[in-house]
Amino acid sequence: MGISSGITTICCCSGTSISKLHFHHHLPRASIPSISPSPSPALQGRIKFSSFSSRSVAAARHRLGSATASSVGSSCFTWDDVFRAGESNETDSASDLGGFFDRVILCNRNLEKLNEFMPFVIANQIVGYVHFGFADHLRKFRDVFVFQKDTKAFSSNFGCHVTLHSSLTTAEDRTRAVGDVVKCLGEELIPGIRNELFPVVSSFGSPIFFSVERAAAPYFGTKQAYGVHMNGYVEKDGQKYLWVGKRSEVKPTYPGMLDHLVAGGLPHGISCEKNLVKECEEEAGIPSSISGRAVPVGAISYMDIDGHRFKRDVMFCYDLKLPEGFIPRNEDGEVESFKLVPVTHVANIIRSTEFYKANCNLVIIDFLFRHGYITPENIGYLKLLQSLRSGDCS
């Protein structure tokens, strides 16, 4: 079937249906040995480390070129570029699992710098990690932030950890006080403030200590993004297709890049299920009568260090089998268009390009495992599977 420019385009594989990906059985190019630099004792005790070495990260960066720049800059590709990448049947080393390992590494950058962070502690619970450079800005606010000497339970390479002032005893007080500090620091230090609060917890489902501006969460190393990501797929003539979204070029983050049919962060005061239903309606025009059938299928996690920012994200994954005749319709202006693409083509796109928003790659790789497109016959199978939960999945 040819490729048209219509929003409901179905890009079919030529020839017979393909039930699984046929990768060359080369050793994965990005191996996963243990991390070499020594993080602080508190980090060692609290975080499950992604086991990417500095060497493997450097090798992946060499292959990826300027991949990290695409996370904030505008994309410069079209749907035609996407289709060409998807239809590629190259049989070189990019056909093994190495391209997937590259995408995992892209979400787990700079882990050798973990020793530059100190624990953020509330009520004897570690709720985040603060870079020593950002901590210098917080020291100015002595009625909000207190730096205490290390103990056996909480320690760092700097002899101290950060906590909140003892006068801030309620979640409301803490939210207000930290919010005032964020406003004082402003866009110069914390860009992208969007007046959206995310809860600060020690683990999923545990009591909320306070809420923090979403853009500021990585600077406190909190679990910023408990989020929901949904794979919307269709089965047609014995083959599976995924609905792929292309983000609006005017979005402040990842403009113009490929995305899931539906995805969103988990704000304060809403369950995963209810949030997914809300996001389905807003992002793809999916009514609750259909979105209610979405199946929770697990979670992926990763850790990413970028300067003073420490992202420790957990994405709850969902699958939704959609009717053949369903056509998504964006309602909030955040998606430019949608296309229906064979799963095998989506795998090629992820393996060989940087078109997708970085964390979407991990959720789709997980989909490829669960639907049998990546099999134990592919060398590196277990290491890749393990790497999808490289972060603190708690």
KEBA-287144 format. One record per residue (C-alpha): residue number from 1; x, y, z; residue in one letter. Coordinates in Angstrom, 3 decimals. Layout:
> NUM | X | Y | Z | A
...
REM end
This chain:
> 1 | 0.000 | 0.000 | 0.000 | M
> 2 | 1.353 | 3.432 | -0.871 | G
> 3 | 1.950 | 6.242 | 1.582 | I
> 4 | -0.383 | 9.208 | 1.421 | S
> 5 | -0.346 | 12.400 | 3.448 | S
> 6 | -3.691 | 11.769 | 5.137 | G
> 7 | -3.884 | 11.574 | 8.918 | I
> 8 | -5.176 | 8.007 | 8.809 | T
> 9 | -2.341 | 6.727 | 6.633 | T
> 10 | -1.494 | 3.080 | 7.260 | I
> 11 | 2.092 | 2.259 | 6.322 | C
> 12 | 2.024 | -1.424 | 5.476 | C
> 13 | 4.977 | -3.760 | 5.225 | C
> 14 | 5.490 | -4.980 | 1.699 | S
> 15 | 5.015 | -8.704 | 1.259 | G
> 16 | 3.852 | -11.009 | 3.981 | T
> 17 | 3.117 | -10.057 | 7.561 | S
> 18 | 6.105 | -10.013 | 9.909 | I
> 19 | 5.481 | -11.504 | 13.334 | S
> 20 | 8.805 | -10.645 | 14.969 | K
> 21 | 11.900 | -8.575 | 14.362 | L
> 22 | 14.802 | -10.356 | 12.729 | H
> 23 | 17.920 | -8.926 | 14.341 | F
> 24 | 21.451 | -9.966 | 13.612 | H
> 25 | 22.778 | -11.895 | 16.555 | H
> 26 | 25.695 | -9.580 | 17.251 | H
> 27 | 26.740 | -8.710 | 20.766 | L
> 28 | 24.965 | -5.489 | 21.798 | P
> 29 | 27.190 | -2.489 | 21.180 | R
> 30 | 26.339 | -0.872 | 24.502 | A
> 31 | 27.203 | -3.413 | 27.174 | S
> 32 | 26.065 | -2.990 | 30.745 | I
> 33 | 28.939 | -3.455 | 33.179 | P
> 34 | 28.891 | -2.015 | 36.662 | S
> 35 | 29.337 | 1.715 | 37.128 | I
> 36 | 32.885 | 2.753 | 37.987 | S
> 37 | 32.751 | 6.059 | 39.941 | P
> 38 | 31.775 | 5.772 | 43.603 | S
> 39 | 28.557 | 7.564 | 44.594 | P
> 40 | 27.916 | 8.714 | 48.121 | S
> 41 | 26.985 | 6.029 | 50.690 | P
> 42 | 23.412 | 7.330 | 50.899 | A
> 43 | 23.000 | 7.051 | 47.165 | L
> 44 | 24.500 | 3.585 | 47.183 | Q
> 45 | 21.954 | 2.481 | 49.755 | G
> 46 | 18.885 | 4.080 | 48.235 | R
> 47 | 19.237 | 3.875 | 44.478 | I
> 48 | 19.268 | 0.868 | 42.223 | K
> 49 | 21.977 | 1.933 | 39.819 | F
> 50 | 21.733 | 1.611 | 36.097 | S
> 51 | 24.865 | -0.338 | 35.352 | S
> 52 | 26.142 | 1.632 | 32.390 | F
> 53 | 29.876 | 2.299 | 32.462 | S
> 54 | 31.438 | 5.606 | 31.445 | S
> 55 | 32.965 | 3.796 | 28.478 | R
> 56 | 29.642 | 2.471 | 27.201 | S
> 57 | 28.001 | 5.868 | 27.647 | V
> 58 | 30.819 | 7.561 | 25.733 | A
> 59 | 30.558 | 5.001 | 22.943 | A
> 60 | 26.831 | 5.508 | 22.674 | A
> 61 | 27.235 | 9.282 | 22.590 | R
> 62 | 29.721 | 8.907 | 19.756 | H
> 63 | 27.160 | 6.901 | 17.801 | R
> 64 | 24.281 | 9.184 | 18.695 | L
> 65 | 26.125 | 12.373 | 17.784 | G
> 66 | 24.005 | 15.349 | 18.840 | S
> 67 | 21.111 | 13.253 | 20.134 | A
> 68 | 20.861 | 15.035 | 23.464 | T
> 69 | 20.365 | 18.390 | 21.785 | A
> 70 | 17.148 | 17.162 | 20.209 | S
> 71 | 15.488 | 16.915 | 23.628 | S
> 72 | 14.916 | 20.659 | 23.785 | V
> 73 | 15.471 | 21.893 | 20.239 | G
> 74 | 12.979 | 21.753 | 17.414 | S
> 75 | 12.927 | 18.637 | 15.279 | S
> 76 | 13.940 | 18.885 | 11.656 | C
> 77 | 12.290 | 15.811 | 10.186 | F
> 78 | 9.020 | 15.137 | 8.373 | T
> 79 | 6.622 | 12.224 | 8.278 | W
> 80 | 8.262 | 11.197 | 4.991 | D
> 81 | 11.561 | 10.873 | 6.882 | D
> 82 | 9.782 | 8.778 | 9.498 | V
> 83 | 8.282 | 6.470 | 6.891 | F
> 84 | 11.627 | 6.009 | 5.131 | R
> 85 | 13.315 | 5.084 | 8.411 | A
> 86 | 10.536 | 2.653 | 9.235 | G
> 87 | 10.736 | 0.888 | 5.895 | E
> 88 | 14.513 | 0.535 | 6.045 | S
> 89 | 15.633 | -3.080 | 5.896 | N
> 90 | 19.346 | -2.495 | 6.307 | E
> 91 | 21.200 | -5.577 | 7.488 | T
> 92 | 24.251 | -3.954 | 9.049 | D
> 93 | 25.082 | -3.816 | 12.756 | S
> 94 | 22.184 | -1.404 | 13.369 | A
> 95 | 19.866 | -4.391 | 12.943 | S
> 96 | 20.820 | -5.944 | 16.291 | D
> 97 | 19.735 | -4.763 | 19.732 | L
> 98 | 22.476 | -2.134 | 19.885 | G
> 99 | 20.220 | 0.659 | 18.670 | G
> 100 | 17.804 | -0.102 | 21.506 | F
> 101 | 20.625 | -0.034 | 24.055 | F
> 102 | 21.568 | 3.406 | 22.712 | D
> 103 | 18.085 | 4.704 | 23.470 | R
> 104 | 18.228 | 3.337 | 27.016 | V
> 105 | 21.567 | 5.029 | 27.596 | I
> 106 | 20.121 | 8.306 | 26.311 | L
> 107 | 17.693 | 8.238 | 29.261 | C
> 108 | 20.400 | 7.333 | 31.793 | N
> 109 | 23.078 | 9.978 | 31.213 | R
> 110 | 25.950 | 11.124 | 33.405 | N
> 111 | 25.454 | 8.588 | 36.183 | L
> 112 | 29.160 | 8.883 | 36.945 | E
> 113 | 28.232 | 12.237 | 38.532 | K
> 114 | 26.020 | 10.756 | 41.244 | L
> 115 | 28.659 | 11.641 | 43.822 | N
> 116 | 27.922 | 15.345 | 43.216 | E
> 117 | 24.546 | 15.065 | 44.972 | F
> 118 | 23.521 | 15.072 | 48.642 | M
> 119 | 20.344 | 13.533 | 50.137 | P
> 120 | 17.223 | 15.651 | 50.591 | F
> 121 | 15.616 | 14.326 | 53.783 | V
> 122 | 12.190 | 14.923 | 55.340 | I
> 123 | 10.913 | 13.097 | 58.430 | A
> 124 | 13.841 | 10.677 | 58.278 | N
> 125 | 12.961 | 9.715 | 54.700 | Q
> 126 | 15.066 | 10.447 | 51.633 | I
> 127 | 12.751 | 12.189 | 49.182 | V
> 128 | 15.331 | 13.488 | 46.711 | G
> 129 | 18.907 | 14.454 | 45.940 | Y
> 130 | 20.331 | 17.973 | 45.525 | V
> 131 | 23.428 | 18.906 | 43.540 | H
> 132 | 26.061 | 20.684 | 45.636 | F
> 133 | 26.011 | 23.614 | 43.185 | G
> 134 | 22.247 | 24.089 | 43.476 | F
> 135 | 22.528 | 23.632 | 47.254 | A
> 136 | 24.598 | 26.832 | 47.375 | D
> 137 | 21.532 | 28.758 | 46.166 | H
> 138 | 19.326 | 27.111 | 48.806 | L
> 139 | 21.647 | 28.091 | 51.661 | R
> 140 | 20.445 | 31.683 | 51.276 | K
> 141 | 16.974 | 30.656 | 52.487 | F
> 142 | 17.766 | 29.695 | 56.072 | R
> 143 | 14.140 | 29.812 | 57.195 | D
> 144 | 13.318 | 27.097 | 54.647 | V
> 145 | 16.373 | 24.896 | 54.073 | F
> 146 | 18.694 | 23.515 | 56.737 | V
> 147 | 21.976 | 21.689 | 56.135 | F
> 148 | 22.651 | 19.062 | 58.769 | Q
> 149 | 25.784 | 17.044 | 59.424 | K
> 150 | 25.836 | 13.562 | 57.999 | D
> 151 | 24.700 | 10.565 | 59.996 | T
> 152 | 25.051 | 6.859 | 59.319 | K
> 153 | 21.601 | 6.901 | 57.735 | A
> 154 | 22.117 | 9.994 | 55.564 | F
> 155 | 25.527 | 10.851 | 54.213 | S
> 156 | 27.208 | 12.356 | 51.172 | S
> 157 | 30.619 | 13.382 | 49.926 | N
> 158 | 30.028 | 16.837 | 51.390 | F
> 159 | 29.567 | 15.932 | 55.048 | G
> 160 | 25.963 | 17.092 | 55.126 | C
> 161 | 22.471 | 16.568 | 53.811 | H
> 162 | 19.656 | 19.033 | 53.227 | V
> 163 | 16.281 | 19.110 | 54.968 | T
> 164 | 13.479 | 21.603 | 55.634 | L
> 165 | 13.263 | 23.923 | 58.617 | H
> 166 | 11.639 | 22.380 | 61.688 | S
> 167 | 8.978 | 25.122 | 61.696 | S
> 168 | 7.557 | 23.699 | 58.456 | L
> 169 | 5.495 | 20.908 | 59.943 | T
> 170 | 2.629 | 20.475 | 57.459 | T
> 171 | 2.530 | 19.640 | 53.775 | A
> 172 | 0.810 | 22.959 | 53.111 | E
> 173 | 3.523 | 24.938 | 54.921 | D
> 174 | 6.273 | 23.118 | 53.061 | R
> 175 | 4.568 | 23.561 | 49.695 | T
> 176 | 4.178 | 27.287 | 50.273 | R
> 177 | 7.723 | 27.813 | 51.565 | A
> 178 | 9.464 | 25.811 | 48.836 | V
> 179 | 7.208 | 27.440 | 46.243 | G
> 180 | 8.309 | 30.880 | 47.417 | D
> 181 | 11.950 | 29.851 | 47.059 | V
> 182 | 11.320 | 28.566 | 43.536 | V
> 183 | 9.729 | 31.909 | 42.621 | K
> 184 | 12.704 | 33.792 | 44.080 | C
> 185 | 15.185 | 31.693 | 42.128 | L
> 186 | 13.097 | 32.287 | 39.014 | G
> 187 | 13.435 | 31.290 | 35.399 | E
> 188 | 17.156 | 32.043 | 35.308 | E
> 189 | 17.921 | 29.070 | 37.547 | L
> 190 | 14.763 | 27.003 | 37.009 | I
> 191 | 13.546 | 27.448 | 33.425 | P
> 192 | 10.135 | 26.319 | 32.218 | G
> 193 | 8.074 | 27.072 | 35.329 | I
> 194 | 4.505 | 26.086 | 34.490 | R
> 195 | 2.618 | 26.464 | 37.803 | N
> 196 | 1.878 | 22.742 | 37.977 | E
> 197 | 2.447 | 20.981 | 41.282 | L
> 198 | 3.772 | 17.435 | 41.603 | F
> 199 | 3.730 | 15.511 | 44.906 | P
> 200 | 6.974 | 14.786 | 46.772 | V
> 201 | 7.052 | 11.257 | 48.220 | V
> 202 | 9.685 | 8.749 | 49.259 | S
> 203 | 8.029 | 6.020 | 47.162 | S
> 204 | 4.861 | 5.527 | 45.125 | F
> 205 | 1.750 | 5.479 | 47.286 | G
> 206 | 3.544 | 6.714 | 50.404 | S
> 207 | 2.450 | 9.871 | 52.275 | P
> 208 | 2.931 | 13.187 | 50.490 | I
> 209 | 5.443 | 15.418 | 52.283 | F
> 210 | 4.663 | 18.458 | 50.127 | F
> 211 | 4.150 | 19.435 | 46.495 | S
> 212 | 6.667 | 21.157 | 44.256 | V
> 213 | 6.571 | 23.020 | 40.957 | E
> 214 | 6.980 | 20.463 | 38.186 | R
> 215 | 9.887 | 22.301 | 36.532 | A
> 216 | 11.725 | 22.502 | 39.865 | A
> 217 | 11.360 | 18.835 | 40.789 | A
> 218 | 14.567 | 17.658 | 39.029 | P
> 219 | 16.580 | 20.283 | 40.945 | Y
> 220 | 15.475 | 18.620 | 44.169 | F
> 221 | 15.965 | 15.147 | 42.707 | G
> 222 | 12.449 | 14.107 | 43.667 | T
> 223 | 10.366 | 11.495 | 41.901 | K
> 224 | 9.278 | 14.123 | 39.422 | Q
> 225 | 7.582 | 12.005 | 36.854 | A
> 226 | 5.411 | 9.237 | 37.957 | Y
> 227 | 3.650 | 9.228 | 34.634 | G
> 228 | 1.322 | 7.198 | 32.445 | V
> 229 | 2.291 | 6.183 | 28.902 | H
> 230 | -0.105 | 4.306 | 26.660 | M
> 231 | 0.597 | 2.243 | 23.575 | N
> 232 | -2.477 | 2.564 | 21.358 | G
> 233 | -2.423 | -0.227 | 18.809 | Y
> 234 | -4.596 | -1.757 | 16.092 | V
> 235 | -4.637 | -5.289 | 14.664 | E
> 236 | -5.312 | -5.477 | 10.948 | K
> 237 | -4.909 | -8.502 | 8.674 | D
> 238 | -2.829 | -10.340 | 11.249 | G
> 239 | -0.427 | -7.438 | 11.772 | Q
> 240 | -0.119 | -4.927 | 14.629 | K
> 241 | 0.152 | -1.175 | 14.154 | Y
> 242 | 0.894 | 1.594 | 16.635 | L
> 243 | -0.640 | 5.045 | 16.547 | W
> 244 | 2.237 | 7.542 | 16.576 | V
> 245 | 1.862 | 11.213 | 17.451 | G
> 246 | 4.073 | 14.097 | 16.286 | K
> 247 | 4.297 | 16.812 | 18.932 | R
> 248 | 3.405 | 20.384 | 18.131 | S
> 249 | 6.325 | 22.530 | 16.983 | E
> 250 | 5.329 | 25.179 | 19.531 | V
> 251 | 5.592 | 22.906 | 22.575 | K
> 252 | 8.329 | 24.145 | 24.941 | P
> 253 | 9.769 | 20.638 | 25.373 | T
> 254 | 10.608 | 18.152 | 22.621 | Y
> 255 | 8.822 | 20.180 | 19.893 | P
> 256 | 8.026 | 18.265 | 16.731 | G
> 257 | 9.274 | 14.918 | 18.017 | M
> 258 | 7.428 | 11.618 | 17.879 | L
> 259 | 5.403 | 10.580 | 20.904 | D
> 260 | 2.938 | 8.013 | 22.180 | H
> 261 | -0.718 | 8.231 | 21.326 | L
> 262 | -1.291 | 9.238 | 24.957 | V
> 263 | 1.112 | 10.106 | 27.787 | A
> 264 | 1.247 | 12.470 | 30.735 | G
> 265 | 2.732 | 13.128 | 34.145 | G
> 266 | 0.822 | 12.138 | 37.263 | L
> 267 | -0.225 | 15.311 | 39.102 | P
> 268 | -1.164 | 15.577 | 42.755 | H
> 269 | -4.523 | 14.129 | 43.769 | G
> 270 | -5.367 | 11.871 | 40.818 | I
> 271 | -4.981 | 8.136 | 40.291 | S
> 272 | -3.145 | 6.575 | 37.351 | C
> 273 | -6.390 | 5.203 | 35.931 | E
> 274 | -8.272 | 8.492 | 36.129 | K
> 275 | -5.299 | 10.410 | 34.786 | N
> 276 | -5.048 | 8.077 | 31.806 | L
> 277 | -8.731 | 8.532 | 30.988 | V
> 278 | -8.291 | 12.319 | 31.201 | K
> 279 | -5.186 | 12.294 | 29.000 | E
> 280 | -6.884 | 10.002 | 26.466 | C
> 281 | -9.691 | 12.522 | 26.024 | E
> 282 | -7.414 | 15.577 | 25.871 | E
> 283 | -4.615 | 14.221 | 23.711 | E
> 284 | -6.353 | 11.835 | 21.335 | A
> 285 | -10.119 | 12.343 | 21.664 | G
> 286 | -10.580 | 8.826 | 23.031 | I
> 287 | -13.871 | 8.548 | 24.955 | P
> 288 | -13.922 | 6.895 | 28.361 | S
> 289 | -15.984 | 4.034 | 26.910 | S
> 290 | -12.855 | 3.030 | 24.966 | I
> 291 | -10.035 | 4.274 | 27.216 | S
> 292 | -11.535 | 2.320 | 30.112 | G
> 293 | -10.357 | -0.842 | 28.364 | R
> 294 | -6.676 | 0.127 | 28.648 | A
> 295 | -4.655 | -2.590 | 30.363 | V
> 296 | -1.905 | -1.755 | 32.900 | P
> 297 | 1.135 | -3.801 | 31.865 | V
> 298 | 3.945 | -2.718 | 34.206 | G
> 299 | 6.419 | 0.138 | 34.514 | A
> 300 | 9.807 | 1.343 | 33.280 | I
> 301 | 12.261 | 3.568 | 35.155 | S
> 302 | 15.402 | 5.550 | 34.489 | Y
> 303 | 17.765 | 8.080 | 36.063 | M
> 304 | 19.187 | 11.049 | 34.173 | D
> 305 | 21.639 | 13.707 | 35.350 | I
> 306 | 21.874 | 16.971 | 33.437 | D
> 307 | 23.889 | 19.611 | 35.287 | G
> 308 | 22.049 | 20.352 | 38.538 | H
> 309 | 19.022 | 18.320 | 37.443 | R
> 310 | 18.508 | 14.726 | 38.603 | F
> 311 | 15.491 | 13.018 | 37.070 | K
> 312 | 14.314 | 9.792 | 38.703 | R
> 313 | 11.302 | 8.884 | 36.625 | D
> 314 | 8.897 | 5.960 | 36.719 | V
> 315 | 6.486 | 5.465 | 33.823 | M
> 316 | 3.403 | 3.277 | 34.292 | F
> 317 | 2.762 | 1.506 | 30.987 | C
> 318 | -0.616 | 0.735 | 29.452 | Y
> 319 | -1.755 | -1.026 | 26.272 | D
> 320 | -5.018 | -0.185 | 24.553 | L
> 321 | -6.252 | -2.192 | 21.577 | K
> 322 | -8.281 | 0.214 | 19.461 | L
> 323 | -10.982 | -0.469 | 16.857 | P
> 324 | -9.720 | -0.472 | 13.257 | E
> 325 | -11.957 | 2.450 | 12.395 | G
> 326 | -10.897 | 4.687 | 15.272 | F
> 327 | -9.043 | 7.868 | 14.294 | I
> 328 | -7.399 | 9.927 | 17.093 | P
> 329 | -8.161 | 13.619 | 17.329 | R
> 330 | -6.048 | 15.937 | 19.460 | N
> 331 | -8.057 | 18.249 | 21.704 | E
> 332 | -5.405 | 20.318 | 23.525 | D
> 333 | -3.218 | 21.572 | 20.668 | G
> 334 | -0.137 | 19.657 | 21.849 | E
> 335 | -0.056 | 17.175 | 18.938 | V
> 336 | 0.440 | 18.187 | 15.310 | E
> 337 | -0.813 | 14.928 | 13.757 | S
> 338 | -1.099 | 11.168 | 14.157 | F
> 339 | -0.108 | 8.296 | 11.875 | K
> 340 | -0.754 | 4.566 | 12.096 | L
> 341 | 2.533 | 2.698 | 11.603 | V
> 342 | 3.357 | -1.038 | 11.612 | P
> 343 | 5.030 | -2.096 | 14.843 | V
> 344 | 7.995 | -3.502 | 12.890 | T
> 345 | 8.491 | -0.082 | 11.305 | H
> 346 | 8.255 | 1.653 | 14.681 | V
> 347 | 11.010 | -0.664 | 15.909 | A
> 348 | 13.199 | 0.359 | 12.961 | N
> 349 | 12.561 | 4.037 | 13.705 | I
> 350 | 13.574 | 3.658 | 17.346 | I
> 351 | 16.607 | 1.553 | 16.551 | R
> 352 | 18.020 | 3.833 | 13.856 | S
> 353 | 16.857 | 7.408 | 14.576 | T
> 354 | 16.441 | 10.008 | 17.298 | E
> 355 | 12.915 | 10.964 | 16.204 | F
> 356 | 11.110 | 9.861 | 19.378 | Y
> 357 | 10.951 | 11.776 | 22.653 | K
> 358 | 13.599 | 9.956 | 24.677 | A
> 359 | 11.526 | 8.183 | 27.335 | N
> 360 | 8.937 | 7.019 | 24.799 | C
> 361 | 11.596 | 4.744 | 23.336 | N
> 362 | 11.771 | 2.742 | 26.565 | L
> 363 | 8.012 | 2.225 | 26.792 | V
> 364 | 7.838 | 1.024 | 23.189 | I
> 365 | 10.845 | -1.283 | 23.628 | I
> 366 | 8.936 | -2.780 | 26.560 | D
> 367 | 5.955 | -3.239 | 24.191 | F
> 368 | 8.228 | -5.041 | 21.715 | L
> 369 | 9.257 | -7.492 | 24.438 | F
> 370 | 5.741 | -8.180 | 25.634 | R
> 371 | 4.312 | -8.672 | 22.144 | H
> 372 | 7.073 | -11.016 | 20.997 | G
> 373 | 8.945 | -8.743 | 18.596 | Y
> 374 | 12.141 | -9.079 | 20.654 | I
> 375 | 12.833 | -12.689 | 21.612 | T
> 376 | 15.347 | -14.639 | 23.748 | P
> 377 | 17.131 | -15.570 | 20.506 | E
> 378 | 18.386 | -11.985 | 20.267 | N
> 379 | 21.749 | -11.755 | 22.037 | I
> 380 | 21.499 | -9.177 | 24.794 | G
> 381 | 17.829 | -9.998 | 25.437 | Y
> 382 | 18.022 | -10.186 | 29.238 | L
> 383 | 20.369 | -7.213 | 29.608 | K
> 384 | 18.091 | -5.027 | 27.506 | L
> 385 | 15.041 | -6.209 | 29.434 | L
> 386 | 16.741 | -5.407 | 32.732 | Q
> 387 | 17.902 | -2.000 | 31.507 | S
> 388 | 14.304 | -0.797 | 31.065 | L
> 389 | 14.102 | -0.578 | 34.869 | R
> 390 | 17.485 | 1.013 | 35.484 | S
> 391 | 16.169 | 3.657 | 37.848 | G
> 392 | 14.743 | 3.591 | 41.371 | D
> 393 | 11.499 | 1.771 | 40.561 | C
> 394 | 9.776 | 2.433 | 43.868 | S
REM end
